Amino acid sequence: MAELDIPTIPNLQSLIMMAITAFSVSIIVILLFIKYFQRKRLPALTLAFTFLMWDFASLIVFIFGLIHYLNYSTPQVGVIQYARYGINLGYAFSALSNALMVLFVSQIYSQAPIFRKTKKIIPIVNGLLNGVTIGFVVDSIMQSFVFTDVVSYLNPAYSLNQIIYHLVLTFFSFTLLLSLSARQRRKATFRWEKAGFSFIVYSAIAGILVYVFLALDELAQTFIPLFNEGYTIFNIIGWAFGILLCILAYFGYVMPKWLRDRYKEKTLEVK
């Protein structure tokens, strides 16, 4: 297991942003489930569960971080590191969200050449690879109960290697969504269609940036002494992109009537 560092205390600013993110994503999840029960379309259900898993991730990180914040005013060792457990469990649910995201992409773009040739192989392999992240989490949590030293006891690791591995899988998931949506946007005829695919493209970019900034938060803590207390501005920006991820995806896939009306002119755009 990777070497562990002294745990840090979540700050109030990060906790507030986590709470705002969890609340915002919860609203989008509810709207997606409503849309599914109205239309009974499988991709809507898959997207709802995709963001439900991501919502669980943000809720768990927030709740465990809040418990940590209320119990400890200064970093301590040899006590339960609630925030670390929350972060690890958050990664597990994020991995589930990643797996479902690729499944969603395979459903809405089932006629794309890549999926016509491979069928469901890509979602299955991607799901197995994200399962490795869950394995990392289980190992970190189990190892934290084994008394090896005062720093690592009850202090589960979330190593930089684990973060980068999850970032790579996230990059794959959202790049797949981005590239196929951009291709469909070029083929679209009507403005509202182009707008919908554009929202999905922007959502994919936001999804990548969520984990880029969370990784930058960890890198800053590790290599820049000024940020060694943890929970830097990168953490807050990362959660903010999480809100954009879900809102833009909802706009792009569902395209509410009030939004579609803004692009309702059925004019052919020639590039």
N, C-alpha and C positions, 0 to 999 in steps of 0.2 A: 504494500500500500504506500502511496506517496506520503512524503513527509508532511506533517501537519504544522500549521502555524498557530500563533496565539489567536483565539477567537475575538471577534469584535462585536460591538453593540449596534444594532440597527438605529439609525437616527430618525427623528420625527418626520423630516421632509420625505425620506424614502418610504416610510410607512404610510404617509398620507397619499403619495402617488400610487402605492400598491393598492390601497383601499379604493381610490378613484378608478383604477384600472379594473379591479375585480367587479365593482359595481357596474361600470360601463359595459364590460363584456357580458355580465349577467343579463343585461337588457337585450343585447344583441342575440344571445342564446335563446331567450324567451321568444323574441320576434321570429327567429328561424324555426323554432318548433311550431309556432302558430302558422307560419307559412307552409310547413310540411303538412299539417293537418288540414289545411285548406286545399292543397294541390296534390298531396300524396305522391310527391316525387322523391325518389330515393336520394339523389344528390343533395337535396335540401336537408334531409335527415342526417346524411353523412357530415355535411358542413356544420349542422347544429351540434352533433356529438364531437366534432373536431374542436369547436370553440368551447364546448362544455368541458372537455379535458383541459384546455388551456385556462379556462376559468377556475377549475379546481386547482390548477398549478398556482395561479396568482392568489387565490384565497388561502391556500395552505401556507405559502410563503409569507403572506400578510399576517395570518393568525399566529403562526409560530414566532414570527418576528415581533409581533406585538407582545406576546407572552414574555419573550426574552427581554424586551425593552422595559416592561413593567416590573420584572423580577430583579434585573441587574442594572445598576447605574454605571458600573465600570466593568471592563473586561475581566473575567475570572476564569481560572482553570479548575478542573476537578468537579465542576458542577454541570448540570444538563445544559448543553448548548442548543436551546430550542431553535434558534435561528438557523443553525447548521442542519438540523433535522428537517426543518421546513424547506430549505433550499434543495436538499437532496430529493425529498418527496416531490417538490415542484419539478425537478428535472425528469422524474419518472412520468408524471402526468404530461409534461411537455413532449416526452418521447411518444406517448400514446397519441397526442395531438398531431405530431409529425407523421406518424404512420397513417392516421386517418386523412390527413391532408392529401397525401399522394393517392389514397384510394378515391377521394373526392375528385381529384384531377383526372384520374382514369375513368371516372363516370361521366363527367361533363365533356371530356374530349375523347370519348371512346372510339371515335372514327379517325382520330389522328393516326398517321402511319406508325408511330412508335408503339401505340397500344393495339393497333390491328395486327401487328407482327408479333408482339410479345404477350398479348392478352392480359392476364393478371399477374404475370411474373414480376414486373417491377413493383407493384404494391406489396406483394408477398415478400420479396427480398428486402425491400425497404423496411417492412414491418419487423423482420428478423433482425436487421441491423439496429433498429431503434430498441429492440429488445435487449441488446447488449448494454445500452445506456441504463435500462432498468436493472440489469445485472450489476453494473457498477454501483448503483444506488443501494441495492440490497447488501452488497459486500461492504460498502462503507458503513452502513448502519450496523451490521452485525459485528464488524471489527471494532466499532466504537464501544461495544459492551465488554470487550476484552481489555483488562487493565494491563497496558504496556508501559505507560508513563503518565504523569499527571496532566500533560498537555493533551494527549490523544484520547484519554478516557472520557467517554460521553461527548466526544467532539468529532463527529463523522467528517471524513475528508470529502471535499469536492475539488479534486485536483485540476490543474490547468489542462492536463491531457484530456480529462473527462469533458471539460468545457469545450475544448477545441473539437473533440470527436462529435459532440452534440451539435456544435456550430456547423460542421461540415455536412451533417445529415440535414440540418435545417436549411442550409444553403441549397442543397440538392432539391429538397421539396419545393421551396419557393421559386427557385430558378426554373424548375419544370413548369410550375404554374405560370410564371412570368413569360417564358418563351412561347408556350402554346397560346396564351391569351393575346400576346402581341401579334402572333401570326393570324389569329382570328380577327383581330381588330383591323388588320390590313385588308381582310376579305370582306368586312362588313360594309353594307350599303347605306344604312340609315344612321343619322346622327346619334340616336338613342342607343343603337347597337354599339357604335364606336365608343360612346361614353361609358357604357357598361363594361366593355372589355378594358377600357382605360382605368376604371376604378379597380378592376381586378389586378391589373399590372401594378398600380400604385400600392395596392394591398400587399402584393408579393414583395415589393421593395421594402415596405414597412416591416414585414415579417422577418426579412433578413437583418434589417437594422436593429430589431429588438435584441437579437443575440450578439450582434457585433458590439453593441454598446454594453451589454452585460459582460461580454468577454473583456472589453476595454476596462470595465470597472475592476475586474480581477487582475488584469495586467497592471493597472495603475497601483493597486494595493501592493502588488508583488515587487514592482521595480521602481516606484517613485516614492521616496520617503514621506513626501508631503501628504500622500494619500494613504498611509499605512493604517489609518484608523478605519478604513473601509467605507462602503456605501457612499461612493463619490457621485459627482454630478452625472457621470455616465450611467449609473444605476437608474437615476430618475428619468433620464432621457430614454433609456431602454424601455421602461414601463410605459412612457408616453407613446412610444411607437407601437406598443401593444394595443393601445386604444385605437390608434389609426388603422392597424392591421384589421381588426374586427369590423369597424365601421365601414371602411372602404370595401371590404369583401362583401358585406351585406348590401351596400349600395350597388356593387357590380353584379352580384348574382341575382338578388331579388328585384332590384330597380323599382323602388316604391313609385306609385303613380305620380305623386307630386314631383318626384325627381325626373321621371320619364317625360312628364309634360314639359319640362324645361328643354328637352331635346326632341320634341315630338315632330319637328319639321322633317318630312321624309324627302330630303334632298340628297341627290347622288353626289358624293364627294369624289373628285378625280384628283389623283396625286401624280 
